[in-house]
């Protein structure tokens, strides 16, 4: 049973606000049935203020709402632009408006000044970037300056990338994801990349760079069959350095991979290698000039394999199987072609006099590096270093020593000074030796060598 004593609920009069989606439409629908005297008013006015019948200057009205976003920028019938009149009235003359005007004026002044400034030709900009790259001052942040600098600096930055273990995988992803970056790379040095078991990454990278790669240094870990197969497609490769590879490499597979590389001029063997069983099928690259021999190379390799006559520079390092007889045979058969010869310690198979005849067997050397461990004290005597009618072309001499017992007094500086005075080394300009030789910098022999070389435009350098 209803409670008759309960007071009845009353509704308050409805007030119309401007910020309402259907403000104008409701006003038009109800303007005939409402009494003007009872129409509620507020600070924003009511719908009669926007009535086209009373205000002939109004053609269409747009009222913002905070409940829903606008569906378009123009009214469909009148094609008038929808403008927030209140926001515009509050904006003009405000601090934000003045601040925007100042920024716009500053931008115009900057644009006018930029038009008056002289603009460098792209050729000069490219030359400046080349100088910065040569000095090592070209930074990746330069790519963010402008599109022109990005187009000019990106090929220089990617020409010889600096790769380490922490950025190698990101570099591989970048090159594989963007073909443009891969086309810039010419020199790929993986000497500081220690990624064990990552033959797949190296092989994938070589396949991507094979049309443009010129110089390649293998990583310190394995260099298996996959990277060797990928090397076959590097048609522009000029330098292949495998000296850091720590795992054993099959030389027969290596020669099969490089035999078609017509541009290859520099080759360095790995530290560990498997001896070749069939020398008849070995084919050298046609333009090979520099060869670094190391690893499991033996006397049989030096005696049975026919070296190409294009080789002018040879280096021996870490060859425990090379002995005195095989080394002398190589110098006897091939020494006249050499312009540069370097023998680095240790070479345990060589004797204490294995290099004494190097001046006689290699008469056309321009650069010579020897170790006193394989020399006699008479190395600079006239018996081994005779005076020739045509001047001996030797210009640079490196003398090293292991510092072992008996090597500190093996060579005397006075012997070299006498050879210079007698014009048996008339073109020698630079001598670099180690302090392990025991030469006194204040002795007469050392002072005479330094004075003579300075007169020729060179010098004596003693490393400590």
C-alpha positions as CSV (number, residue, x, y, z in Angstrom):
1,X,0.0,0.0,0.0
2,X,1.5,3.3,-1.1
3,X,2.5,5.8,1.5
4,X,0.1,8.8,0.9
5,X,1.9,11.0,3.4
6,X,5.2,10.8,1.4
7,X,5.9,14.1,-0.3
8,X,5.9,14.1,-4.1
9,X,9.2,14.5,-6.0
10,X,9.6,17.7,-8.1
11,X,11.9,18.3,-11.1
12,X,14.0,21.5,-11.3
13,X,13.6,23.6,-14.4
14,X,16.0,22.4,-17.2
15,X,18.8,24.8,-18.1
16,X,20.4,24.9,-21.5
17,X,24.1,25.5,-21.7
18,X,26.2,26.5,-24.7
19,X,28.6,23.6,-24.4
20,X,26.1,21.0,-25.5
21,X,26.0,19.0,-28.7
22,X,22.2,19.5,-29.5
23,X,21.9,23.1,-28.1
24,X,21.0,24.7,-31.4
25,X,18.8,21.9,-32.6
26,X,16.8,21.7,-29.4
27,X,16.4,25.5,-29.4
28,X,15.0,25.4,-32.9
29,X,12.5,22.6,-32.1
30,X,11.2,24.3,-28.9
31,X,11.4,28.0,-29.8
32,X,7.6,28.1,-30.8
33,X,6.3,26.3,-27.7
34,X,8.2,28.2,-25.0
35,X,7.3,31.5,-23.5
36,X,10.2,34.0,-23.9
37,X,9.7,35.3,-20.4
38,X,10.3,31.9,-18.9
39,X,13.3,30.9,-21.0
40,X,16.3,30.3,-18.6
41,X,19.4,32.4,-19.1
42,X,23.0,32.0,-17.9
43,X,26.4,33.5,-18.4
44,X,26.7,32.0,-21.9
45,X,23.3,33.1,-23.2
46,X,20.6,30.8,-24.6
47,X,19.5,29.5,-27.9
48,X,17.7,32.6,-28.9
49,X,21.0,34.5,-29.2
50,X,21.8,32.1,-32.0
51,X,18.4,32.1,-33.7
52,X,18.7,33.0,-37.4
53,X,15.2,34.5,-37.3
54,X,16.2,37.1,-34.8
55,X,19.9,37.5,-35.9
56,X,20.1,37.8,-39.7
57,X,23.9,37.9,-39.6
58,X,24.1,34.3,-38.5
59,X,24.0,31.6,-41.2
60,X,25.4,28.7,-39.3
61,X,26.5,28.1,-35.7
62,X,29.1,25.7,-34.4
63,X,29.3,25.0,-30.6
64,X,32.1,22.9,-29.2
65,X,31.4,19.9,-27.0
66,X,33.6,18.2,-24.5
67,X,31.9,14.9,-24.7
68,X,32.8,13.8,-28.3
69,X,35.3,14.7,-30.9
70,X,34.3,16.4,-34.2
71,X,33.8,14.2,-37.2
72,X,35.0,16.8,-39.8
73,X,36.5,20.2,-40.2
74,X,33.7,21.7,-42.4
75,X,30.0,21.8,-42.2
76,X,28.5,19.5,-45.0
77,X,26.0,22.1,-46.4
78,X,27.5,25.5,-45.9
79,X,31.2,24.2,-46.2
80,X,32.1,26.7,-43.5
81,X,35.1,26.0,-41.5
82,X,34.4,24.8,-37.9
83,X,36.1,27.4,-35.6
84,X,36.2,27.5,-31.9
85,X,35.3,31.2,-31.5
86,X,35.8,31.2,-27.8
87,X,39.2,29.7,-28.0
88,X,40.2,32.2,-30.7
89,X,39.0,35.1,-28.6
90,X,41.0,33.9,-25.6
91,X,44.1,33.2,-27.6
92,X,44.6,36.5,-29.5
93,X,46.4,39.0,-27.3
94,X,47.5,36.3,-24.7
95,X,51.0,35.5,-23.7
96,X,51.0,32.3,-25.8
97,X,50.0,34.4,-28.9
98,X,52.8,36.9,-28.4
99,X,55.3,34.1,-27.8
100,X,54.2,32.3,-31.1
101,X,54.5,35.6,-33.0
102,X,58.1,36.0,-31.7
103,X,59.0,32.5,-32.7
104,X,57.5,33.0,-36.2
105,X,59.4,36.3,-36.6
106,X,62.6,34.6,-35.6
107,X,62.0,31.8,-38.0
108,X,61.5,34.2,-40.9
109,X,64.6,36.1,-40.0
110,X,66.6,32.9,-39.9
111,X,65.2,31.8,-43.3
112,X,66.1,35.2,-44.8
113,X,69.6,35.0,-43.4
114,X,70.0,31.4,-44.7
115,X,69.1,32.6,-48.2
116,X,71.7,35.3,-48.0
117,X,74.5,33.0,-46.8
118,X,76.8,31.6,-49.5
119,X,76.2,27.9,-50.1
120,X,79.2,25.5,-50.6
121,X,79.1,23.3,-53.6
122,X,78.5,19.6,-52.9
123,X,81.9,18.7,-54.2
124,X,83.6,20.9,-51.6
125,X,81.4,19.5,-48.8
126,X,82.3,15.9,-50.0
127,X,86.0,16.8,-50.0
128,X,85.8,18.2,-46.4
129,X,84.0,15.0,-45.3
130,X,86.8,13.0,-46.9
131,X,89.4,14.9,-44.9
132,X,87.4,14.4,-41.6
133,X,87.2,10.7,-42.4
134,X,90.9,10.4,-43.0
135,X,91.6,12.2,-39.7
136,X,89.1,9.9,-37.9
137,X,86.9,12.9,-36.9
138,X,83.9,11.9,-38.9
139,X,81.2,11.0,-36.4
140,X,77.9,9.2,-36.8
141,X,76.0,12.1,-35.3
142,X,76.8,14.1,-38.5
143,X,74.1,12.0,-40.3
144,X,71.4,13.8,-38.3
145,X,72.3,17.3,-39.5
146,X,70.6,17.2,-43.0
147,X,69.7,14.9,-45.8
148,X,72.6,16.1,-47.9
149,X,75.2,15.3,-45.2
150,X,73.5,12.0,-44.6
151,X,73.8,11.1,-48.3
152,X,77.5,12.2,-48.3
153,X,78.7,10.9,-44.9
154,X,77.0,7.5,-44.8
155,X,79.2,6.0,-47.6
156,X,82.3,7.2,-45.7
157,X,81.2,5.9,-42.3
158,X,80.3,2.5,-43.7
159,X,83.4,2.3,-45.9
160,X,85.5,0.9,-43.0
161,X,83.3,0.2,-40.1
162,X,84.8,-0.2,-36.6
163,X,83.5,-3.6,-35.4
164,X,83.8,-5.2,-32.0
165,X,82.1,-8.0,-30.2
166,X,79.4,-5.8,-28.7
167,X,78.2,-4.3,-32.0
168,X,78.9,-7.1,-34.5
169,X,75.4,-8.6,-34.4
170,X,73.7,-5.3,-34.8
171,X,75.9,-4.5,-37.7
172,X,75.0,-7.8,-39.4
173,X,71.2,-7.1,-38.9
174,X,71.6,-3.5,-40.3
175,X,73.5,-4.7,-43.4
176,X,71.1,-7.5,-44.0
177,X,68.1,-5.3,-43.5
178,X,69.2,-2.4,-45.7
179,X,70.8,-3.1,-49.0
180,X,72.0,0.5,-49.4
181,X,74.3,0.3,-46.3
182,X,75.9,-2.9,-47.5
183,X,76.9,-1.3,-50.9
184,X,79.1,1.3,-49.0
185,X,81.4,-1.2,-47.3
186,X,84.9,-1.7,-48.8
187,X,87.1,-2.8,-45.9
188,X,85.7,-5.4,-43.4
189,X,88.0,-5.9,-40.4
190,X,86.8,-8.5,-37.9
191,X,90.1,-8.7,-36.0
192,X,88.4,-7.6,-32.7
193,X,85.3,-9.8,-33.1
194,X,85.4,-12.8,-30.8
195,X,82.3,-14.8,-31.8
196,X,83.0,-18.5,-31.4
197,X,80.9,-20.7,-33.6
198,X,79.5,-17.8,-35.7
199,X,80.6,-19.1,-39.1
200,X,77.0,-18.6,-40.3
201,X,77.0,-14.9,-39.5
202,X,80.4,-14.3,-41.2
203,X,79.3,-16.3,-44.3
204,X,76.0,-14.4,-44.5
205,X,77.8,-11.1,-44.2
206,X,80.3,-12.1,-46.9
207,X,77.5,-13.1,-49.3
208,X,75.9,-9.7,-48.8
209,X,79.1,-7.8,-49.4
210,X,80.6,-9.9,-52.2
211,X,80.0,-7.5,-55.0
212,X,81.8,-4.6,-53.3
213,X,84.2,-6.0,-50.7
214,X,87.9,-5.1,-51.3
215,X,89.7,-5.9,-48.0
216,X,88.8,-8.6,-45.5
217,X,90.4,-9.5,-42.2
218,X,89.0,-12.8,-40.8
219,X,88.0,-13.0,-37.1
220,X,90.0,-14.7,-34.4
221,X,87.7,-17.7,-34.2
222,X,86.8,-20.4,-36.7
223,X,86.7,-19.7,-40.4
224,X,85.0,-22.8,-41.7
225,X,83.6,-24.1,-45.0
226,X,80.7,-21.6,-45.1
227,X,82.9,-18.5,-45.2
228,X,85.3,-20.1,-47.6
229,X,82.5,-20.8,-50.0
230,X,81.3,-17.2,-49.7
231,X,84.7,-15.9,-50.6
232,X,84.3,-17.3,-54.1
233,X,81.8,-14.6,-55.0
234,X,84.0,-11.7,-53.7
235,X,85.2,-10.8,-57.2
236,X,86.7,-7.4,-56.2
237,X,88.6,-8.7,-53.2
238,X,92.2,-7.5,-53.2
239,X,93.4,-8.4,-49.7
240,X,92.6,-11.5,-47.7
241,X,94.1,-11.7,-44.2
242,X,93.6,-15.0,-42.3
243,X,96.5,-14.7,-39.8
244,X,94.2,-14.4,-36.8
245,X,92.2,-17.5,-37.4
246,X,92.8,-19.8,-34.5
247,X,91.3,-23.0,-35.8
248,X,92.9,-25.4,-38.3
249,X,92.1,-24.5,-41.9
250,X,92.5,-26.8,-44.9
251,X,94.8,-25.1,-47.5
252,X,93.3,-27.1,-50.4
253,X,89.9,-25.7,-49.7
254,X,91.4,-22.3,-49.4
255,X,93.1,-22.5,-52.8
256,X,89.8,-23.7,-54.3
257,X,88.1,-20.6,-53.0
258,X,90.6,-18.0,-54.1
259,X,91.7,-19.4,-57.4
260,X,89.1,-17.4,-59.3
261,X,89.7,-14.1,-57.5
262,X,91.5,-12.2,-60.3
263,X,91.9,-9.0,-58.2
264,X,93.5,-10.7,-55.2
265,X,97.0,-9.2,-54.5
266,X,97.6,-9.8,-50.8
267,X,97.2,-13.2,-49.1
268,X,98.0,-14.1,-45.5
269,X,97.8,-17.8,-44.4
270,X,96.3,-18.8,-41.1
271,X,98.3,-19.7,-38.0
272,X,97.1,-23.3,-38.2
273,X,96.6,-25.2,-41.4
274,X,96.5,-28.7,-42.9
275,X,99.3,-29.7,-45.2
276,X,98.4,-30.1,-48.9
277,X,98.5,-33.7,-50.3
278,X,98.3,-32.9,-54.0
279,X,100.4,-30.0,-55.2
280,X,99.6,-30.5,-58.9
281,X,96.0,-29.2,-58.5
282,X,97.0,-25.9,-56.8
283,X,96.4,-22.8,-58.7
284,X,97.4,-19.4,-57.5
285,X,95.5,-16.1,-58.0
286,X,96.8,-14.5,-61.2
287,X,97.7,-11.1,-59.7
288,X,99.1,-12.1,-56.3
289,X,101.9,-9.8,-55.1
290,X,102.2,-10.3,-51.3
291,X,102.3,-13.6,-49.5
292,X,102.5,-14.1,-45.7
293,X,103.5,-17.7,-44.9
294,X,102.6,-19.1,-41.5
295,X,101.0,-22.1,-39.9
296,X,101.6,-25.7,-40.9
297,X,103.7,-24.9,-44.0
298,X,106.6,-27.3,-44.4
299,X,109.7,-27.7,-46.6
300,X,107.7,-29.8,-49.0
301,X,105.4,-26.9,-49.6
302,X,108.3,-24.6,-50.3
303,X,110.0,-27.0,-52.6
304,X,107.2,-28.7,-54.6
305,X,104.8,-25.8,-55.0
306,X,105.5,-23.5,-57.9
307,X,105.2,-19.9,-56.7
308,X,103.9,-17.4,-59.2
309,X,106.4,-14.9,-60.6
310,X,104.1,-12.0,-59.7
311,X,104.9,-12.3,-56.0
312,X,107.2,-9.5,-54.9
313,X,106.8,-9.4,-51.1
314,X,107.0,-12.4,-48.8
315,X,106.8,-12.7,-45.0
316,X,107.5,-15.7,-42.8
317,X,106.0,-15.9,-39.2
318,X,105.2,-18.8,-36.9
319,X,106.4,-21.6,-39.3
320,X,107.6,-24.4,-37.0
321,X,107.9,-26.9,-39.8
322,X,110.0,-24.8,-42.1
323,X,113.7,-25.8,-41.8
324,X,117.0,-24.5,-43.1
325,X,117.2,-26.6,-46.2
326,X,113.7,-25.7,-47.5
327,X,114.1,-22.0,-46.7
328,X,117.4,-21.9,-48.6
329,X,115.9,-23.7,-51.5
330,X,113.1,-21.1,-51.7
331,X,115.6,-18.2,-51.6
332,X,117.7,-19.8,-54.3
333,X,114.9,-20.4,-56.7
334,X,112.7,-17.4,-56.0
335,X,114.9,-14.8,-54.2
336,X,115.6,-12.6,-57.3
337,X,111.9,-11.8,-57.7
338,X,111.5,-10.5,-54.2
339,X,111.5,-6.8,-53.4
340,X,110.6,-7.2,-49.7
341,X,111.4,-10.1,-47.3
342,X,110.5,-10.3,-43.6
343,X,111.4,-13.2,-41.3
344,X,109.9,-12.8,-37.8
345,X,110.9,-14.7,-34.7
346,X,110.2,-17.5,-33.8
347,X,111.3,-19.8,-36.6
348,X,112.6,-22.8,-34.7
349,X,113.6,-24.8,-37.8
350,X,116.1,-22.3,-39.0
351,X,119.8,-22.4,-38.0
352,X,122.0,-19.6,-36.6
353,X,123.3,-18.8,-40.1
354,X,120.2,-19.3,-42.2
355,X,119.9,-15.7,-43.2
356,X,123.6,-14.9,-43.8
357,X,123.3,-15.3,-47.6
358,X,120.2,-13.2,-48.0
359,X,122.0,-10.4,-49.7
360,X,123.4,-12.8,-52.3
361,X,120.3,-14.8,-52.9
362,X,117.9,-11.8,-52.9
363,X,119.9,-9.0,-54.6
364,X,116.9,-6.8,-55.5
365,X,115.5,-6.3,-52.0
366,X,114.2,-2.8,-51.1
367,X,113.0,-3.8,-47.6
368,X,114.6,-6.5,-45.3
369,X,113.6,-7.6,-41.8
370,X,115.7,-10.1,-40.0
371,X,116.3,-11.4,-36.5
372,X,119.8,-11.8,-35.1
373,X,118.8,-15.3,-33.8
374,X,119.4,-16.5,-37.4
375,X,122.5,-14.4,-38.2
376,X,126.2,-14.7,-37.7
377,X,128.4,-11.9,-36.5
378,X,129.9,-11.5,-40.0
379,X,126.5,-10.6,-41.5
380,X,127.7,-7.1,-42.7
381,X,131.2,-8.3,-43.7
382,X,132.3,-8.2,-47.3
383,X,132.1,-11.9,-47.5
384,X,128.3,-11.8,-47.5
385,X,127.7,-8.1,-48.4
386,X,129.9,-7.4,-51.4
387,X,130.2,-4.1,-53.3
388,X,128.4,-4.2,-56.6
389,X,128.8,-2.2,-59.8
390,X,125.2,-1.3,-59.8
391,X,124.0,0.2,-56.4
392,X,122.2,-2.2,-54.1
393,X,118.6,-1.1,-53.9
394,X,118.1,-1.8,-50.2
395,X,116.5,1.2,-48.5
396,X,114.9,0.0,-45.3
397,X,116.4,-2.5,-42.8
398,X,114.8,-3.9,-39.7
399,X,116.9,-5.8,-37.1
400,X,115.1,-7.6,-34.4
401,X,116.2,-9.9,-31.5
402,X,114.5,-12.3,-29.2
403,X,116.8,-11.2,-26.3
404,X,117.8,-14.7,-25.5
405,X,121.3,-15.6,-24.2
406,X,124.0,-15.0,-26.8
407,X,122.1,-12.5,-29.0
408,X,122.9,-9.2,-27.2
409,X,126.5,-9.0,-28.7
410,X,126.0,-10.9,-31.9
411,X,126.0,-7.9,-34.2
412,X,128.2,-4.9,-33.7
413,X,127.2,-1.4,-34.8
414,X,130.7,-0.7,-36.2
415,X,130.2,-3.4,-38.9
416,X,127.2,-1.6,-40.2
417,X,128.9,1.7,-40.0
418,X,131.8,0.3,-42.1
419,X,129.4,-1.1,-44.7
420,X,127.9,2.4,-45.1
421,X,131.3,4.0,-45.3
422,X,132.4,1.6,-48.1
423,X,129.2,2.2,-50.1
424,X,128.2,-1.4,-49.9
425,X,124.7,-0.1,-49.0
426,X,124.6,3.2,-50.9
427,X,120.8,3.6,-50.9
428,X,120.1,2.6,-47.3
429,X,118.1,5.4,-45.6
430,X,116.3,4.0,-42.6
431,X,117.5,1.5,-40.0
432,X,115.1,0.3,-37.2
433,X,116.6,-1.9,-34.6
434,X,115.8,-3.1,-31.0
435,X,117.6,-2.1,-27.9
436,X,118.1,-5.9,-27.2
437,X,121.1,-5.7,-29.6
438,X,123.1,-3.9,-26.9
439,X,124.1,-1.0,-29.0
440,X,125.3,2.0,-27.0
441,X,123.7,5.2,-28.4
442,X,126.8,7.2,-27.5
443,X,129.3,4.9,-29.2
444,X,131.2,5.9,-32.3
445,X,129.6,3.3,-34.5
446,X,126.0,4.3,-33.6
447,X,126.8,8.0,-34.0
448,X,128.4,7.4,-37.4
449,X,125.4,5.4,-38.6
450,X,122.9,8.1,-37.4
451,X,124.9,10.8,-39.0
452,X,125.3,9.0,-42.4
453,X,121.6,8.1,-42.5
454,X,120.6,11.7,-41.7
455,X,122.7,13.0,-44.6
456,X,120.7,10.6,-46.8
457,X,117.4,11.9,-45.6
458,X,116.6,9.0,-43.3
459,X,117.6,8.0,-39.8
460,X,118.4,5.4,-37.1
461,X,115.6,4.3,-34.8
462,X,116.2,2.3,-31.7
463,X,113.2,0.8,-30.0
464,X,113.1,0.2,-26.3
